[in-house]
């Protein structure tokens, strides 16, 4: 398996990389070609040649066989083969479906060309042909498919999956839905997918993400992409670097972020400790931690930098809220009447303050009997950080519904409540009340451990206290904590404290992504999901 850390390192290109659905991608193609006059053959030529260069860099020798469909995806495959042939590679095209003879995209290069109909459904003969390949290119279906692949396409897809050679997919593995990542039938399992202009949303969402392999995004000559071009975009290293808080040299502890964390029920101080340590490592200048009196001594011993506040003392809590720039509420808080009273008091005294609601704070709101999410969103700048179970309680939807339509469900809650919503999972994503969403690109299953959510709450709350807008604080928190985890190299041995300890290094990163692909047209490079 080839990953982006195998060879030399170079930075990615553009900071803003879109995450369009199949339909949005098709509309952007139409806009570029019809409204701006970008020649369609130019886009296909750039796509095929860029993909050929990536393939040549990753698989520099051997036979390349491309399965070519009837649409633009197949055209990209033919351009790729023609370029490889011109560079001296041995190539074969297998046409899947009804495509004309001597395709003009080959520019007269005498490329060996077969048809799926030549095999007449003979699996043994088809597998034998694919066995001659050292790399197989999937150019059968693109992002516009609906429903399961038809018989001829399914025959090609299952053949590619049986073959021993690695599969190199163009734009999206055939059979993966371009919007949801759903699999409605047979789908290609790729080792590398090269996406054109942006990462298609379906390649970022499970179950499709598992089939993508390494995801490489290349520029092919599209018009400039702005924040509003697509509803969704990637949280890239460059995007994060431009939004990290910057300190004024002439400053002081309150000016760089005064934060109140409300966390940890009686006898359960661990969540508060993790969140507090994470906030401090993220650069907050003045930290207060509110927790029951039973937790005071352990908190003061574990986090001596923080000022302890008795969460059962209403006057002390109001003073702490008034003195803080942002509030982070929920880790280990509990759901008893005392916790509910605290949440109501924070709502009444914290008007206008940026606020993070996590864990038990979300469970309290979902249970009713106090301020609603819309009430919070109307008077405060709010980030919600539910996992799918908490999201189910907040929305009344099943976990299955949420998993199947993650961006749509999260965006609906954000619009309904006026809060930014960070829906945890793989990938985690952040949605705004304006229906924009941002997809995390660094999280993986190493983070699936108790306490990681408490760390994330502390990190996001710290960014809120330093002045980041709610959705940006959520995106920054996801990326920097994910990068901190990656920097440890601990894999499944990772603990929440390891992430906290690695935060300083993650915050010092300069916004350059890592890749062994030394091409100026490279926009993004992500290792296979794990």
C-alpha positions as CSV (number, residue, x, y, z in Angstrom):
1,X,0.0,0.0,0.0
2,X,1.5,3.3,-1.1
3,X,1.0,6.2,1.3
4,X,1.8,9.9,1.1
5,X,4.7,9.6,3.6
6,X,6.8,7.0,1.7
7,X,9.1,9.4,-0.1
8,X,10.1,13.1,0.0
9,X,7.8,15.8,1.4
10,X,6.3,18.8,-0.4
11,X,3.4,21.1,0.4
12,X,0.0,20.9,-1.1
13,X,-1.3,23.6,-3.3
14,X,-4.5,25.5,-2.7
15,X,-6.0,26.0,0.9
16,X,-9.6,25.9,-0.3
17,X,-10.6,22.5,-1.8
18,X,-14.2,21.9,-2.5
19,X,-16.2,18.8,-1.7
20,X,-19.0,18.8,-4.2
21,X,-21.6,16.1,-4.7
22,X,-21.9,14.4,-8.1
23,X,-24.7,16.8,-9.1
24,X,-22.8,19.9,-7.9
25,X,-19.7,18.8,-9.8
26,X,-21.7,18.3,-13.0
27,X,-23.2,21.8,-12.6
28,X,-19.8,23.3,-12.0
29,X,-18.6,21.6,-15.2
30,X,-21.5,23.1,-17.1
31,X,-20.8,26.6,-15.6
32,X,-17.2,26.4,-16.6
33,X,-17.9,25.1,-20.1
34,X,-21.1,27.0,-21.1
35,X,-20.9,30.2,-19.1
36,X,-17.1,30.8,-19.0
37,X,-16.2,29.2,-22.2
38,X,-13.6,26.7,-20.8
39,X,-13.2,24.1,-23.6
40,X,-14.4,20.7,-22.5
41,X,-11.6,18.9,-24.3
42,X,-9.1,21.0,-22.3
43,X,-10.6,19.8,-19.0
44,X,-10.5,16.2,-20.2
45,X,-7.0,16.6,-21.5
46,X,-5.8,18.1,-18.2
47,X,-7.6,15.4,-16.2
48,X,-6.2,12.5,-18.1
49,X,-2.7,13.9,-18.2
50,X,-2.6,14.8,-14.6
51,X,-3.9,11.3,-13.6
52,X,-1.2,9.7,-15.9
53,X,1.5,11.7,-14.1
54,X,0.3,10.6,-10.7
55,X,0.1,7.0,-11.9
56,X,3.5,7.1,-13.4
57,X,4.9,8.5,-10.1
58,X,3.3,5.9,-7.9
59,X,3.6,2.9,-10.3
60,X,6.5,3.6,-12.6
61,X,6.7,0.3,-14.4
62,X,4.7,-2.5,-16.0
63,X,1.5,-3.0,-18.0
64,X,-1.4,-0.6,-17.5
65,X,-4.9,-1.8,-18.4
66,X,-7.8,0.7,-18.3
67,X,-11.5,-0.2,-18.2
68,X,-13.1,2.6,-20.1
69,X,-16.8,3.5,-19.8
70,X,-18.9,5.4,-22.3
71,X,-19.0,8.8,-20.5
72,X,-16.4,11.5,-19.6
73,X,-14.9,9.3,-17.0
74,X,-14.0,6.8,-19.8
75,X,-12.7,9.7,-21.9
76,X,-10.3,10.7,-19.0
77,X,-9.1,7.0,-19.0
78,X,-8.3,7.1,-22.8
79,X,-6.4,10.3,-22.4
80,X,-4.4,8.8,-19.5
81,X,-3.6,5.7,-21.7
82,X,-2.5,7.8,-24.6
83,X,-0.1,9.8,-22.4
84,X,1.3,6.7,-20.9
85,X,1.8,5.2,-24.3
86,X,3.6,8.3,-25.5
87,X,5.9,7.9,-22.5
88,X,6.7,4.3,-23.5
89,X,4.4,2.4,-21.2
90,X,2.6,-0.8,-22.3
91,X,-1.1,-0.1,-22.2
92,X,-4.5,-1.7,-23.0
93,X,-8.0,-0.3,-23.2
94,X,-11.0,-2.5,-22.5
95,X,-14.2,-0.6,-23.6
96,X,-17.1,-1.2,-21.3
97,X,-20.4,-0.4,-23.1
98,X,-21.0,1.1,-26.5
99,X,-18.2,3.5,-27.5
100,X,-17.1,4.2,-31.0
101,X,-14.1,2.6,-32.8
102,X,-10.7,4.5,-33.1
103,X,-11.7,7.1,-30.5
104,X,-10.3,10.5,-31.4
105,X,-9.1,11.0,-27.8
106,X,-6.3,8.5,-28.7
107,X,-4.8,11.0,-31.2
108,X,-3.8,8.2,-33.6
109,X,-1.8,6.2,-31.0
110,X,-2.3,2.5,-31.9
111,X,-3.4,1.4,-28.4
112,X,-4.4,-2.2,-28.0
113,X,-8.2,-2.0,-27.5
114,X,-10.6,-4.7,-26.5
115,X,-14.3,-4.7,-25.7
116,X,-16.2,-6.2,-22.8
117,X,-18.4,-7.9,-25.3
118,X,-15.3,-9.8,-26.6
119,X,-15.4,-11.9,-23.4
120,X,-19.1,-12.7,-23.7
121,X,-19.4,-12.9,-20.0
122,X,-16.6,-15.5,-19.7
123,X,-15.2,-14.7,-16.3
124,X,-12.1,-17.0,-16.8
125,X,-11.0,-15.2,-20.0
126,X,-11.7,-11.8,-18.5
127,X,-9.7,-12.5,-15.4
128,X,-6.9,-13.9,-17.5
129,X,-6.7,-10.6,-19.4
130,X,-6.7,-8.5,-16.2
131,X,-4.0,-10.8,-14.8
132,X,-1.6,-9.4,-17.4
133,X,-1.9,-5.9,-15.9
134,X,0.4,-4.5,-13.3
135,X,-2.0,-1.6,-12.7
136,X,-5.7,-1.4,-13.5
137,X,-7.3,1.9,-14.2
138,X,-11.0,2.3,-13.3
139,X,-12.7,4.6,-15.7
140,X,-16.0,2.8,-16.0
141,X,-18.5,5.0,-14.0
142,X,-18.3,8.6,-12.8
143,X,-20.0,10.7,-10.2
144,X,-23.4,10.9,-12.0
145,X,-24.6,7.4,-11.4
146,X,-27.9,6.6,-9.7
147,X,-28.8,3.1,-8.6
148,X,-26.7,0.0,-8.9
149,X,-24.4,-0.6,-11.9
150,X,-25.9,-2.3,-14.9
151,X,-24.9,-5.8,-15.9
152,X,-22.0,-4.9,-18.2
153,X,-20.5,-2.4,-15.7
154,X,-21.0,-4.8,-12.8
155,X,-19.1,-7.5,-14.8
156,X,-16.2,-5.1,-15.1
157,X,-16.3,-4.0,-11.5
158,X,-16.3,-7.5,-10.1
159,X,-13.4,-8.4,-12.4
160,X,-11.3,-5.5,-11.2
161,X,-12.0,-6.5,-7.6
162,X,-10.9,-10.1,-8.2
163,X,-7.6,-9.0,-9.9
164,X,-4.4,-9.0,-7.9
165,X,-3.1,-5.7,-9.5
166,X,-3.8,-2.5,-7.7
167,X,-6.8,-0.4,-9.0
168,X,-6.3,3.3,-9.8
169,X,-9.7,5.0,-9.9
170,X,-10.5,8.2,-11.8
171,X,-12.5,10.8,-9.8
172,X,-14.5,8.2,-7.8
173,X,-14.4,4.4,-7.6
174,X,-17.1,3.0,-9.9
175,X,-20.3,2.1,-8.0
176,X,-19.8,4.6,-5.2
177,X,-22.6,7.2,-4.9
178,X,-21.1,10.7,-5.5
179,X,-23.2,12.4,-2.8
180,X,-23.7,9.9,0.1
181,X,-20.9,7.4,-0.4
182,X,-23.5,4.7,-0.4
183,X,-23.1,1.4,-2.3
184,X,-26.2,0.3,-4.1
185,X,-24.5,-2.6,-5.8
186,X,-21.1,-3.7,-6.8
187,X,-18.3,-1.1,-6.4
188,X,-14.6,-0.9,-7.1
189,X,-12.1,-1.2,-4.3
190,X,-9.3,1.1,-5.3
191,X,-5.8,1.5,-3.9
192,X,-5.6,5.1,-5.2
193,X,-8.3,7.5,-6.4
194,X,-7.4,10.7,-8.3
195,X,-10.1,13.3,-8.0
196,X,-10.4,16.2,-10.5
197,X,-10.8,19.8,-9.2
198,X,-12.2,18.7,-5.8
199,X,-12.8,15.7,-3.6
200,X,-16.2,14.3,-4.4
201,X,-18.4,14.2,-1.3
202,X,-19.2,10.5,-1.7
203,X,-15.4,9.7,-1.5
204,X,-15.2,11.3,1.9
205,X,-18.2,9.6,3.5
206,X,-18.4,6.0,4.6
207,X,-19.0,3.3,3.3
208,X,-17.5,4.8,0.1
209,X,-14.5,6.2,1.8
210,X,-13.2,2.7,2.6
211,X,-13.1,1.9,-1.1
212,X,-11.2,5.0,-2.2
213,X,-7.8,4.1,-0.9
214,X,-5.4,7.0,-1.1
215,X,-7.2,10.2,-2.2
216,X,-5.2,12.5,-4.5
217,X,-6.9,15.8,-5.7
218,X,-5.5,17.5,-8.7
219,X,-6.2,20.8,-10.5
220,X,-7.3,20.5,-14.1
221,X,-8.1,24.1,-15.2
222,X,-11.5,24.8,-13.5
223,X,-12.4,28.4,-12.6
224,X,-11.4,29.7,-9.2
225,X,-13.3,28.1,-6.3
226,X,-14.7,30.4,-3.6
227,X,-16.2,29.6,-0.2
228,X,-19.6,29.8,-1.7
229,X,-18.9,27.8,-4.9
230,X,-20.0,24.5,-3.1
231,X,-21.8,24.0,0.1
232,X,-19.0,21.7,1.3
233,X,-15.2,21.9,1.4
234,X,-12.3,20.2,3.0
235,X,-10.6,21.3,6.2
236,X,-7.1,21.4,4.7
237,X,-3.8,22.3,6.4
238,X,-3.6,25.6,4.5
239,X,-7.2,26.5,5.4
240,X,-6.4,25.9,9.1
241,X,-3.1,27.8,9.0
242,X,-4.8,30.9,7.8
243,X,-7.3,30.9,10.6
244,X,-5.3,30.0,13.7
245,X,-5.4,32.8,16.3
246,X,-2.5,35.2,16.2
247,X,-1.3,36.9,19.4
248,X,-0.6,40.6,19.5
249,X,2.9,41.0,20.9
250,X,1.6,43.6,23.4
251,X,-1.0,41.5,25.2
252,X,-1.9,39.9,28.5
253,X,-3.6,36.7,29.8
254,X,-7.2,37.9,29.6
255,X,-6.7,39.4,26.2
256,X,-5.5,36.1,24.7
257,X,-8.5,34.2,25.9
258,X,-10.4,33.8,29.3
259,X,-12.3,30.6,29.3
260,X,-14.7,29.0,31.8
261,X,-15.1,25.2,31.6
262,X,-18.0,23.7,33.4
263,X,-17.3,20.0,33.6
264,X,-17.1,16.9,35.9
265,X,-19.8,15.8,38.2
266,X,-19.0,14.7,41.8
267,X,-16.4,12.0,41.8
268,X,-15.9,12.2,38.0
269,X,-13.2,14.8,37.6
270,X,-11.3,13.1,34.8
271,X,-13.3,14.7,32.0
272,X,-12.8,18.1,33.5
273,X,-9.0,17.5,33.8
274,X,-8.7,16.4,30.2
275,X,-10.7,19.3,28.8
276,X,-8.7,21.8,31.0
277,X,-5.3,20.5,30.0
278,X,-6.3,20.5,26.3
279,X,-7.5,24.1,26.6
280,X,-4.3,25.2,28.2
281,X,-2.2,23.5,25.5
282,X,-4.3,25.2,22.9
283,X,-3.2,28.6,24.1
284,X,-6.0,29.9,26.3
285,X,-4.6,32.7,28.6
286,X,-6.8,32.4,31.7
287,X,-8.7,29.2,32.6
288,X,-11.4,28.7,35.2
289,X,-12.8,25.3,35.8
290,X,-16.2,24.9,37.5
291,X,-17.0,21.6,39.2
292,X,-18.5,20.3,42.4
293,X,-16.6,20.8,45.7
294,X,-15.8,17.1,45.9
295,X,-13.6,17.6,42.8
296,X,-11.7,20.6,44.0
297,X,-8.6,19.0,45.4
298,X,-7.9,16.7,42.5
299,X,-8.5,19.5,40.0
300,X,-6.2,21.8,41.8
301,X,-3.5,19.1,41.9
302,X,-3.9,17.9,38.3
303,X,-4.4,21.4,36.7
304,X,-2.7,24.0,39.0
305,X,-2.8,26.6,36.3
306,X,-6.6,26.7,36.4
307,X,-8.7,28.7,38.9
308,X,-11.2,26.5,40.6
309,X,-14.9,27.6,40.8
310,X,-17.5,25.9,42.9
311,X,-20.3,25.0,40.4
312,X,-22.8,24.8,43.3
313,X,-22.2,28.4,44.2
314,X,-24.5,30.5,42.0
315,X,-22.8,33.8,42.8
316,X,-19.4,32.4,42.1
317,X,-20.6,31.0,38.8
318,X,-22.1,34.3,37.7
319,X,-18.9,36.1,38.5
320,X,-16.9,33.5,36.5
321,X,-19.2,33.8,33.5
322,X,-18.9,37.6,33.6
323,X,-15.1,37.4,33.7
324,X,-14.8,34.9,30.8
325,X,-14.8,35.5,27.1
326,X,-16.2,32.0,26.3
327,X,-17.8,29.0,28.0
328,X,-17.3,25.3,27.5
329,X,-20.0,23.1,29.1
330,X,-20.7,19.4,29.3
331,X,-17.8,17.0,29.7
332,X,-18.7,14.7,32.6
333,X,-21.3,17.2,33.8
334,X,-24.0,14.7,34.6
335,X,-27.7,14.9,34.0
336,X,-29.2,15.3,37.5
337,X,-31.2,18.3,38.7
338,X,-28.0,20.1,39.8
339,X,-26.5,19.9,36.3
340,X,-29.8,21.1,34.8
341,X,-29.8,24.1,37.2
342,X,-26.3,25.0,36.2
343,X,-27.2,24.9,32.5
344,X,-30.2,27.2,33.1
345,X,-28.1,29.6,35.1
346,X,-25.5,29.7,32.3
347,X,-28.1,30.4,29.8
348,X,-29.5,33.3,31.9
349,X,-26.1,34.8,32.7
350,X,-24.0,34.0,29.6
351,X,-26.0,36.0,27.0
352,X,-23.7,37.0,24.1
353,X,-20.9,34.7,25.1
354,X,-19.5,32.1,22.7
355,X,-20.5,28.7,24.0
356,X,-19.7,25.1,23.4
357,X,-22.2,22.4,24.4
358,X,-21.0,18.9,24.6
359,X,-21.9,15.5,26.1
360,X,-24.2,15.8,29.1
361,X,-25.1,19.4,28.3
362,X,-26.5,18.1,25.0
363,X,-28.3,15.2,26.8
364,X,-29.9,17.7,29.2
365,X,-31.1,19.9,26.3
366,X,-32.5,16.8,24.5
367,X,-34.4,15.8,27.6
368,X,-36.2,19.1,27.8
369,X,-37.3,21.1,30.8
370,X,-34.9,23.9,30.1
371,X,-33.6,26.2,27.3
372,X,-33.8,24.7,23.9
373,X,-31.0,24.7,21.4
374,X,-32.8,27.4,19.5
375,X,-33.0,29.5,22.7
376,X,-29.2,29.1,23.1
377,X,-28.6,29.9,19.4
378,X,-30.7,33.0,19.5
379,X,-28.7,34.7,22.3
380,X,-25.2,33.1,22.1
381,X,-22.7,32.0,19.5
382,X,-22.9,28.2,19.9
383,X,-21.0,25.1,18.9
384,X,-22.7,21.8,19.4
385,X,-20.5,18.7,19.4
386,X,-22.7,15.6,19.3
387,X,-21.7,12.0,18.5
388,X,-24.3,10.1,16.5
389,X,-26.1,8.8,19.6
390,X,-26.4,12.4,21.0
391,X,-27.5,13.6,17.6
392,X,-30.2,11.0,17.6
393,X,-31.5,12.3,20.9
394,X,-31.4,15.9,19.7
395,X,-33.2,15.3,16.3
396,X,-35.4,12.3,17.0
397,X,-33.8,10.5,14.0
398,X,-32.3,7.0,14.2
399,X,-28.6,6.5,14.1
400,X,-29.0,4.7,10.8
401,X,-30.7,7.8,9.3
402,X,-28.0,10.1,10.6
403,X,-25.2,7.9,9.3
404,X,-26.8,7.7,5.8
405,X,-27.2,11.5,5.5
406,X,-24.6,13.0,7.8
407,X,-24.1,16.5,6.1
408,X,-27.8,16.9,5.5
409,X,-28.9,16.0,9.0
410,X,-26.2,18.2,10.6
411,X,-27.0,21.1,8.4
412,X,-30.7,20.8,9.2
413,X,-30.0,21.0,12.9
414,X,-27.7,24.0,12.4
415,X,-30.3,25.9,10.4
416,X,-33.1,25.0,12.8
417,X,-31.2,26.1,15.9
418,X,-28.8,28.9,14.7
419,X,-25.9,26.9,16.1
420,X,-22.8,25.5,14.4
421,X,-22.9,21.7,14.6
422,X,-19.8,19.4,14.8
423,X,-21.1,15.9,14.1
424,X,-18.5,13.4,15.3
425,X,-17.6,10.3,13.3
426,X,-15.4,9.3,10.4
427,X,-15.3,11.8,9.0
428,X,-16.4,14.4,11.5
429,X,-17.9,17.4,9.8
430,X,-18.9,21.0,10.8
431,X,-22.0,22.6,9.6
432,X,-23.1,26.3,9.9
433,X,-26.5,28.0,10.2
434,X,-26.0,29.1,6.6
435,X,-25.9,25.4,5.5
436,X,-22.2,25.3,4.7
437,X,-20.2,22.3,5.9
438,X,-16.6,21.4,6.3
439,X,-15.2,17.9,6.2
440,X,-12.4,16.8,8.5
441,X,-9.5,15.2,6.7
442,X,-7.1,14.0,9.5
443,X,-9.3,12.0,12.0
444,X,-9.0,8.2,12.1
445,X,-10.0,5.2,14.2
446,X,-7.0,5.8,16.6
447,X,-9.2,8.5,18.1
448,X,-11.9,6.1,19.1
449,X,-11.1,6.1,22.8
450,X,-12.9,7.3,25.9
451,X,-11.8,10.9,26.8
452,X,-11.0,12.0,23.3
453,X,-14.3,14.0,23.2
454,X,-13.3,15.8,26.4
455,X,-10.0,16.8,24.8
456,X,-11.8,18.1,21.7
457,X,-14.2,20.1,23.9
458,X,-11.2,21.8,25.6
459,X,-9.5,22.6,22.3
460,X,-12.6,24.1,20.6
461,X,-13.5,26.0,23.8
462,X,-10.0,27.5,23.8
463,X,-10.3,28.7,20.2
464,X,-13.7,30.3,21.0
465,X,-12.0,32.1,23.9
466,X,-9.3,33.4,21.6
467,X,-11.9,34.9,19.3
468,X,-12.5,32.3,16.6
469,X,-16.0,32.2,15.1
470,X,-18.0,29.1,16.2
471,X,-17.6,27.1,13.0
472,X,-14.0,28.0,12.6
473,X,-13.3,27.0,16.2
474,X,-14.8,23.7,15.6
475,X,-12.8,23.1,12.4
476,X,-9.6,24.3,14.0
477,X,-10.3,21.9,16.9
478,X,-10.9,18.9,14.7
479,X,-7.8,19.5,12.6
480,X,-5.3,20.4,15.3
481,X,-6.3,17.6,17.7
482,X,-6.2,15.2,14.8
483,X,-2.8,16.4,13.7
484,X,-1.6,16.1,17.3
485,X,-2.7,12.5,17.4
486,X,-0.9,11.8,14.1
487,X,2.3,13.4,15.3
488,X,2.5,10.9,18.2
489,X,2.8,7.9,15.8
490,X,1.2,5.8,18.5
491,X,-1.6,4.3,16.4
492,X,-4.1,2.3,18.5
493,X,-2.0,2.9,21.6
494,X,-3.0,6.6,21.6
495,X,-4.5,8.1,24.7
496,X,-6.2,11.4,25.3
497,X,-3.3,12.7,27.3
498,X,-1.0,11.8,24.3
499,X,-3.1,14.1,22.2
500,X,-2.9,16.9,24.7
501,X,0.9,16.6,25.0
502,X,1.3,16.8,21.2
503,X,-0.9,19.9,20.8
504,X,2.1,22.4,20.8
505,X,3.7,20.7,17.8
506,X,0.4,20.6,15.9
507,X,-0.2,24.3,16.5
508,X,3.3,25.1,15.2
509,X,2.7,23.4,11.8
510,X,3.0,25.8,8.9
511,X,0.0,24.8,6.9
512,X,1.9,22.6,4.4
513,X,0.5,19.2,3.8
514,X,2.7,16.1,3.3
515,X,3.0,14.3,0.0
516,X,5.6,12.5,-2.0
517,X,4.0,13.7,-5.3
518,X,6.1,16.6,-6.5
519,X,3.5,18.2,-8.9
520,X,2.4,21.9,-8.9
521,X,-1.2,20.8,-9.8
522,X,-1.5,18.8,-6.6
523,X,-4.3,20.2,-4.4
524,X,-4.7,17.5,-1.7
525,X,-3.3,14.1,-0.7
526,X,-4.9,11.9,2.0
527,X,-3.9,8.5,3.1
528,X,-6.3,5.6,3.0
529,X,-9.0,5.5,5.7
530,X,-8.3,3.5,8.8
